[in-house]
Amino acid sequence: MKWPFRKAGAKPGTRSGWAVMRTLLMPHKGRITLLSLASLAAAMLEAMFIVLLTGIGMALVGGKGLVGPAYGQYLPINIALIAAAGSLVLRVVLSLVAVQLSADLTAVVSTEQRQRLSHAFLRTSWSVQQADPAGRLQELLTSFVSRITQAVSVLATAITASLSLVAFLLAGVAVDLVSTVAVLFALSLVGSVLSPMRRSIRRRSAKNARAGLDFANAVSELGALGLEMQTYGTRRAFEGRIDELTVESTVTQRRTQVLQGAQPQIYTSLAYGAVLAGVGVLFLVGFRNLSIIGAVMLLMLRSLSYGQQLSNASASIAGFLPFLEWVEEVVKGYADRPAPIGTVRPASVVPFEADDVSYAYTPDRTALSDVTFRLEPGEALGVIGPSGAGKSTLAQLLLGLRPPSTGTLRADGVPLEDIDRDWWSDRVAFVAQDARLFTGTVAENIRFFREGITEEELRFAARQANILADIEALPHGFDTHLGERGSQLSGGQRQRLSIARALVGKPELLILDEPTSALDGVSESLIRRTLADLHGRLTVVIIAHRMSTLDICDRIMVIEAGRMTALDTPSALRADSEFYRNALAVAGIA
């Protein structure tokens, strides 16, 4: 599988996951600051509660009326109880505030990333969109953005855990400096021991990210071949292929999860060993103050839970960073190849001229060469040629979806790349060979997300496309829901609805690519009637194999092997074009 953009970390200059994370969180510094302050204050209150609770317990056991020394102070037991209860209540309040801030942060980041990725895709050029592997955008918007959201959520947890750890260590230092420093040194050693494991997690996670995309792309392609699978009886082969892809994608996932799951277990054992070593040192030096030992022990053990959270977060973030890098690279790739915009608004779409236009998909794959012609207002131009001759490429060039490799396309004398894209889209319409509908009503499919189209305009376009009677026969007319992707309509109805969608915008130029190739005779007859009614009222380009579809055409262009071999009236082509004569003979037209 070849990817249209750079792989994360594949070239010098690619930003690291941490750099991407910093940029991603920069607009949310205020929320992160509040989260940090709330987490630190909650941890300090928890540490205070533990020290006070330990002191109260030791005082009760020793039959004393004072608690202490707590941070160098002695307190009556009743005051200590009130202080402990107050710190506990305040800690709960601040912890809930931190939870809310963390949830808000992850929700905002998830929304921003999905919008950023989808907008970047929609604003890139048609050639980039078409080249994107099937299922890739869906996988990025779902699984990858979900991993980014998890990374931010885990980072929020890491902030809370790290500040809590700092608060507990400071509390430990205030109780007894030597023992706390000894335990802190031991915990630092533990962190350094686990550093290679975190790097390994990140490397394996990068492989997991790519395996996930490969799996989504392959499954999407196979899923689109369901009809062929049933027809050719290849279900078992499909099952085997999907099983193979599943195993390939889960192997890397399993290895990553093993490392991520092993790290906290190793950390906990090593950290407990560090605390045990610290207590052993206190015993060897003869330290016997039970109140201080108890407070330090509880603080350090509680610190272990935050240290474990921090260790887990570090491992998880290491696994999520490649996903940030992938999304960043994809967005950059989209942004580097934007769709043409333009600013000029000519008086009209036609006359439309092509001057020595050529197009090559790759240096060794030329689709069209040196095509020159002129479209006049109201003209109907037919385009014929063998399969693979370059007819659909010509349609995409006329629509402005691809810029010519060489030569110039002009509308009313203005180069196509200079024309305002919104203006152009309002005046040029397209009907594809495969009518693509979306899940919604008849009216929604004809409007196609365009605002300001009235009910009268819907009916007029439907009448022009010879689909109005079919729509009125539906249970709710234009408000009838057509099922998933318009599944309730026949092929002919779907195609005529697609023509109504094109006509409702009142285009000046209508381009049809094989509009009747897969239709029955009745549906073809209705579409031919529509084209005949439109003749002379707007400029039409009809790409077709069925010669009967070209009856209304004033001129016909013949394209063979990427070259325009003829362009003339049908009567002239009968005498001058061998391909045209053969096409008529094959169609049974005298």
VONU-574839 format. One record per residue (C-alpha): x, y, z. Coordinates in steps of 0.5 Angstrom, whole numbers. Example, Ala and Ser with C-alpha at 12.3 -4.5 7.8 and 13.67 -1.06 7.14 Angstrom:
<nodes>
NODE      X      Y      Z
NODE     25     -9     16
NODE     27     -2     14
</nodes>
This chain:
<nodes>
NODE      X      Y      Z
NODE      0      0      0
NODE      3      7     -2
NODE      1     13      2
NODE      0     19     -1
NODE      3     23      5
NODE     10     22      9
NODE     10     17     14
NODE     11     20     22
NODE     18     20     23
NODE     20     18     16
NODE     24     25     14
NODE     28     30     18
NODE     24     36     20
NODE     18     32     22
NODE     15     34     28
NODE     15     29     34
NODE      9     27     38
NODE     11     32     44
NODE     11     38     39
NODE      5     36     36
NODE      2     35     43
NODE      4     42     45
NODE      1     46     39
NODE     -5     42     40
NODE     -6     44     48
NODE     -3     51     47
NODE    -10     54     46
NODE    -12     51     52
NODE     -7     54     57
NODE    -12     57     61
NODE    -16     51     63
NODE    -10     47     64
NODE     -7     52     69
NODE    -14     51     73
NODE    -13     44     72
NODE     -6     44     75
NODE     -8     49     81
NODE    -14     45     83
NODE    -10     38     82
NODE     -4     41     87
NODE     -9     44     92
NODE    -13     37     92
NODE     -6     34     93
NODE     -4     38     99
NODE    -10     38    102
NODE    -10     30    102
NODE     -3     30    104
NODE     -5     34    110
NODE    -11     30    112
NODE     -6     24    112
NODE     -1     27    117
NODE     -7     29    121
NODE    -10     23    121
NODE     -3     19    123
NODE     -2     24    128
NODE     -9     23    131
NODE     -8     16    131
NODE     -2     16    135
NODE     -4     21    140
NODE    -10     16    141
NODE     -6     10    142
NODE     -1     14    147
NODE     -6     17    151
NODE     -4     24    149
NODE     -9     30    148
NODE     -4     34    143
NODE     -3     32    136
NODE      4     33    133
NODE      9     35    131
NODE      5     36    125
NODE      9     41    120
NODE     12     43    127
NODE      6     45    130
NODE      2     41    136
NODE     -6     41    136
NODE    -11     39    140
NODE    -15     33    138
NODE    -21     36    137
NODE    -18     42    133
NODE    -14     36    129
NODE    -21     32    127
NODE    -24     39    125
NODE    -18     41    120
NODE    -18     33    118
NODE    -25     33    116
NODE    -25     40    113
NODE    -19     38    108
NODE    -22     32    106
NODE    -29     36    104
NODE    -24     41    100
NODE    -20     36     97
NODE    -27     32     94
NODE    -29     39     92
NODE    -23     41     88
NODE    -22     34     85
NODE    -29     34     82
NODE    -27     41     79
NODE    -21     38     76
NODE    -25     32     73
NODE    -30     37     70
NODE    -24     41     67
NODE    -20     35     65
NODE    -27     32     61
NODE    -28     39     58
NODE    -21     39     55
NODE    -21     32     52
NODE    -28     34     49
NODE    -26     40     46
NODE    -19     37     43
NODE    -24     31     40
NODE    -28     36     37
NODE    -22     41     34
NODE    -19     35     32
NODE    -24     32     28
NODE    -26     39     25
NODE    -19     40     23
NODE    -18     33     20
NODE    -25     33     16
NODE    -24     41     14
NODE    -17     39     11
NODE    -20     33      7
NODE    -25     37      4
NODE    -21     43      2
NODE    -16     39     -1
NODE    -16     38     -9
NODE    -20     33    -12
NODE    -14     29    -14
NODE    -12     28     -7
NODE    -19     26     -5
NODE    -19     21    -10
NODE    -12     18     -9
NODE    -14     17     -1
NODE    -15     10      0
NODE    -22      7      2
NODE    -23      8      9
NODE    -17     12     11
NODE    -21     18     13
NODE    -26     14     17
NODE    -21     11     21
NODE    -17     17     22
NODE    -23     21     24
NODE    -25     15     29
NODE    -20     11     32
NODE    -14     16     31
NODE    -18     22     34
NODE    -20     17     39
NODE    -13     16     41
NODE    -11     23     41
NODE    -17     24     46
NODE    -14     19     50
NODE     -7     22     50
NODE    -10     28     52
NODE    -14     25     58
NODE     -8     21     60
NODE     -4     27     60
NODE     -9     31     64
NODE     -8     25     69
NODE     -1     25     69
NODE     -1     33     71
NODE     -6     31     77
NODE     -1     25     79
NODE      5     29     78
NODE      3     35     82
NODE      0     30     87
NODE      7     27     87
NODE     10     33     88
NODE      5     35     94
NODE      6     29     98
NODE     14     29     97
NODE     14     36    100
NODE      9     34    105
NODE     14     28    107
NODE     20     33    107
NODE     16     37    112
NODE     15     31    116
NODE     22     28    115
NODE     27     31    110
NODE     32     25    110
NODE     28     19    110
NODE     24     23    104
NODE     30     24    100
NODE     32     17    100
NODE     25     15     98
NODE     25     20     92
NODE     32     18     90
NODE     30     11     90
NODE     24     12     86
NODE     28     16     81
NODE     32     10     80
NODE     26      6     78
NODE     24     11     73
NODE     30     11     69
NODE     30      3     69
NODE     23      4     66
NODE     25      9     61
NODE     28      4     55
NODE     21      0     56
NODE     17      7     54
NODE     21      8     48
NODE     20      1     46
NODE     12      2     47
NODE     13      8     43
NODE     16      4     37
NODE     11     -1     37
NODE      5      3     38
NODE      8      7     31
NODE      7      0     28
NODE      0     -1     31
NODE     -2      5     28
NODE      0      4     21
NODE     -3     -3     22
NODE     -9     -1     24
NODE    -10      4     18
NODE     -8     -2     13
NODE    -13     -6     16
NODE    -19     -1     15
NODE    -17      1      8
NODE    -17     -7      6
NODE    -23     -8     10
NODE    -27     -2      7
NODE    -25     -5      0
NODE    -27    -12      1
NODE    -34     -9      4
NODE    -35     -5     -3
NODE    -34    -12     -7
NODE    -40    -16     -3
NODE    -44    -16     -9
NODE    -38    -19    -13
NODE    -37    -24     -7
NODE    -44    -27     -7
NODE    -44    -27    -15
NODE    -37    -31    -15
NODE    -38    -35     -9
NODE    -32    -33     -6
NODE    -34    -32      1
NODE    -29    -37      4
NODE    -24    -33      1
NODE    -26    -27      3
NODE    -26    -30     10
NODE    -19    -32     10
NODE    -17    -25      7
NODE    -20    -22     13
NODE    -18    -27     18
NODE    -11    -26     15
NODE    -11    -18     16
NODE    -14    -19     23
NODE     -8    -23     25
NODE     -3    -18     22
NODE     -6    -12     26
NODE     -7    -15     32
NODE      0    -18     33
NODE      3    -11     34
NODE     -3     -9     38
NODE     -2    -15     43
NODE      5    -14     43
NODE      4     -6     45
NODE     -1     -8     50
NODE      4    -13     54
NODE      9     -8     54
NODE      4     -3     57
NODE      1     -8     62
NODE      8    -10     64
NODE     10     -3     66
NODE      6     -1     72
NODE      7     -8     75
NODE     14     -7     74
NODE     14      0     77
NODE     10     -2     83
NODE     14     -8     85
NODE     21     -3     84
NODE     17      2     88
NODE     15     -2     94
NODE     22     -4     94
NODE     25      3     94
NODE     20      5    100
NODE     22     -2    104
NODE     29      0    103
NODE     28      7    106
NODE     25      4    112
NODE     31     -1    113
NODE     35      5    113
NODE     31      9    118
NODE     32      2    122
NODE     39      1    121
NODE     40      9    124
NODE     36      8    130
NODE     30     12    128
NODE     25     11    133
NODE     19     16    132
NODE     13     12    131
NODE      9     18    129
NODE     14     21    124
NODE     15     14    121
NODE      8     13    121
NODE      6     19    117
NODE     12     19    112
NODE     10     11    111
NODE      3     13    109
NODE      5     19    105
NODE     10     15    101
NODE      6      9    100
NODE      0     14     98
NODE      6     17     93
NODE      7     10     90
NODE      0     10     87
NODE      1     17     84
NODE      7     15     82
NODE      4      9     79
NODE     -1     13     75
NODE      5     18     72
NODE      8     11     70
NODE      2      9     67
NODE      1     15     64
NODE      8     16     61
NODE      7      9     58
NODE      0     10     55
NODE      2     17     52
NODE      8     14     49
NODE      4      9     45
NODE     -1     15     43
NODE      4     20     40
NODE      5     16     34
NODE     -2     17     32
NODE     -1     25     34
NODE      4     25     29
NODE      0     21     23
NODE     -6     26     24
NODE     -1     32     24
NODE      2     29     17
NODE     -4     27     14
NODE     -7     34     15
NODE      0     38     13
NODE     -1     33      7
NODE     -8     36      5
NODE     -6     43      7
NODE      0     43      2
NODE     -5     41     -4
NODE    -11     45     -3
NODE    -17     46     -8
NODE    -16     51    -13
NODE    -20     58    -11
NODE    -19     63    -16
NODE    -23     70    -15
NODE    -25     72    -22
NODE    -32     72    -24
NODE    -33     72    -32
NODE    -40     74    -35
NODE    -41     67    -37
NODE    -39     60    -37
NODE    -39     59    -45
NODE    -36     60    -49
NODE    -31     55    -46
NODE    -24     53    -50
NODE    -19     48    -49
NODE    -12     50    -52
NODE     -7     44    -53
NODE     -9     41    -46
NODE     -6     35    -44
NODE     -6     31    -37
NODE     -2     26    -34
NODE     -3     22    -28
NODE      4     20    -27
NODE     10     22    -32
NODE      9     15    -35
NODE      2     15    -35
NODE     -1     21    -40
NODE     -9     20    -40
NODE    -10     26    -45
NODE     -5     30    -51
NODE     -6     36    -54
NODE    -14     37    -54
NODE    -16     43    -57
NODE    -24     45    -58
NODE    -29     51    -57
NODE    -36     50    -54
NODE    -41     55    -56
NODE    -47     57    -52
NODE    -53     52    -52
NODE    -49     47    -56
NODE    -49     40    -55
NODE    -43     36    -55
NODE    -42     28    -55
NODE    -35     25    -53
NODE    -34     18    -55
NODE    -28     13    -55
NODE    -26      6    -53
NODE    -25      5    -46
NODE    -19      8    -42
NODE    -19     13    -48
NODE    -19     19    -43
NODE    -26     21    -43
NODE    -27     21    -36
NODE    -21     25    -35
NODE    -23     30    -40
NODE    -30     31    -36
NODE    -26     32    -29
NODE    -22     37    -33
NODE    -28     41    -36
NODE    -31     41    -29
NODE    -24     44    -26
NODE    -23     38    -21
NODE    -16     37    -24
NODE    -11     42    -27
NODE     -8     41    -34
NODE     -1     39    -34
NODE      0     43    -40
NODE     -5     48    -44
NODE    -10     52    -42
NODE    -18     52    -41
NODE    -22     58    -41
NODE    -29     60    -40
NODE    -31     67    -43
NODE    -23     68    -44
NODE    -21     67    -37
NODE    -17     61    -35
NODE    -20     56    -31
NODE    -15     56    -25
NODE    -17     64    -24
NODE    -24     63    -24
NODE    -28     64    -17
NODE    -29     56    -15
NODE    -36     58    -12
NODE    -38     62    -18
NODE    -36     56    -22
NODE    -40     51    -18
NODE    -46     55    -18
NODE    -46     54    -26
NODE    -43     48    -28
NODE    -47     41    -26
NODE    -45     34    -27
NODE    -48     27    -27
NODE    -44     21    -26
NODE    -45     14    -29
NODE    -46     11    -22
NODE    -52     16    -19
NODE    -49     17    -12
NODE    -55     18     -7
NODE    -54     19      1
NODE    -59     17      7
NODE    -65     22      7
NODE    -71     24      3
NODE    -72     26     -4
NODE    -72     33     -3
NODE    -65     33      1
NODE    -62     29     -5
NODE    -64     34    -10
NODE    -62     40     -6
NODE    -55     36     -4
NODE    -54     41      2
NODE    -55     47     -2
NODE    -59     53      1
NODE    -65     57     -2
NODE    -68     52     -7
NODE    -75     52     -6
NODE    -81     47     -7
NODE    -83     50    -14
NODE    -75     49    -16
NODE    -75     42    -14
NODE    -81     40    -18
NODE    -79     44    -24
NODE    -72     40    -24
NODE    -76     34    -22
NODE    -81     35    -28
NODE    -75     37    -33
NODE    -71     30    -31
NODE    -78     26    -32
NODE    -78     24    -25
NODE    -83     28    -22
NODE    -89     22    -23
NODE    -85     17    -20
NODE    -83     22    -14
NODE    -91     24    -13
NODE    -92     16    -13
NODE    -88     15     -7
NODE    -92     15      0
NODE    -90     22      2
NODE    -87     25     -4
NODE    -81     29     -4
NODE    -81     28      4
NODE    -80     20      3
NODE    -74     18      6
NODE    -70     13      1
NODE    -67      9      6
NODE    -59      8      6
NODE    -56     11      0
NODE    -63     11     -4
NODE    -64      4     -4
NODE    -71      4     -5
NODE    -70      7    -12
NODE    -69      3    -18
NODE    -63      4    -22
NODE    -66      9    -27
NODE    -70     13    -22
NODE    -63     14    -18
NODE    -60     16    -25
NODE    -66     21    -26
NODE    -66     24    -19
NODE    -59     25    -20
NODE    -60     29    -26
NODE    -66     33    -23
NODE    -60     35    -17
NODE    -56     37    -23
NODE    -61     41    -26
NODE    -64     45    -20
NODE    -58     49    -19
NODE    -60     52    -26
NODE    -53     51    -29
NODE    -50     54    -36
NODE    -46     48    -37
NODE    -48     40    -36
NODE    -43     35    -36
NODE    -46     28    -36
NODE    -41     22    -36
NODE    -44     15    -39
NODE    -51     17    -36
NODE    -55     11    -39
NODE    -50      6    -40
NODE    -53      1    -34
NODE    -60      3    -35
NODE    -66     -1    -39
NODE    -69      2    -45
NODE    -75      5    -42
NODE    -70      9    -37
NODE    -66     11    -43
NODE    -71     13    -47
NODE    -74     18    -41
NODE    -67     21    -40
NODE    -66     22    -48
NODE    -73     26    -47
NODE    -70     30    -42
NODE    -63     31    -46
NODE    -68     33    -52
NODE    -72     38    -48
NODE    -65     41    -45
NODE    -62     42    -52
NODE    -61     49    -54
NODE    -63     52    -47
NODE    -56     50    -44
NODE    -49     48    -46
NODE    -49     40    -45
NODE    -43     35    -46
NODE    -45     28    -46
NODE    -40     22    -45
NODE    -43     16    -48
NODE    -42      9    -51
NODE    -49      8    -53
NODE    -49     12    -59
NODE    -57     13    -59
NODE    -56     17    -53
NODE    -52     22    -57
NODE    -58     24    -62
NODE    -59     31    -60
NODE    -51     33    -61
NODE    -49     38    -65
NODE    -42     36    -66
NODE    -39     29    -63
NODE    -31     29    -61
NODE    -28     22    -62
NODE    -22     21    -57
NODE    -17     15    -58
NODE    -11     13    -54
NODE    -12     20    -51
NODE    -12     24    -57
NODE    -18     27    -60
NODE    -18     24    -67
NODE    -24     28    -70
NODE    -29     33    -68
NODE    -35     35    -73
NODE    -42     34    -74
NODE    -45     27    -74
NODE    -46     27    -82
NODE    -39     29    -83
NODE    -36     24    -78
NODE    -40     19    -82
NODE    -35     20    -88
NODE    -29     22    -84
NODE    -28     18    -78
NODE    -27     10    -78
NODE    -29     10    -71
NODE    -35     13    -71
NODE    -38      9    -77
NODE    -36      3    -73
NODE    -39      5    -67
NODE    -46      6    -71
NODE    -45     -1    -74
NODE    -44     -4    -67
NODE    -50      0    -65
NODE    -54     -2    -71
NODE    -55      5    -73
NODE    -56      6    -81
</nodes>
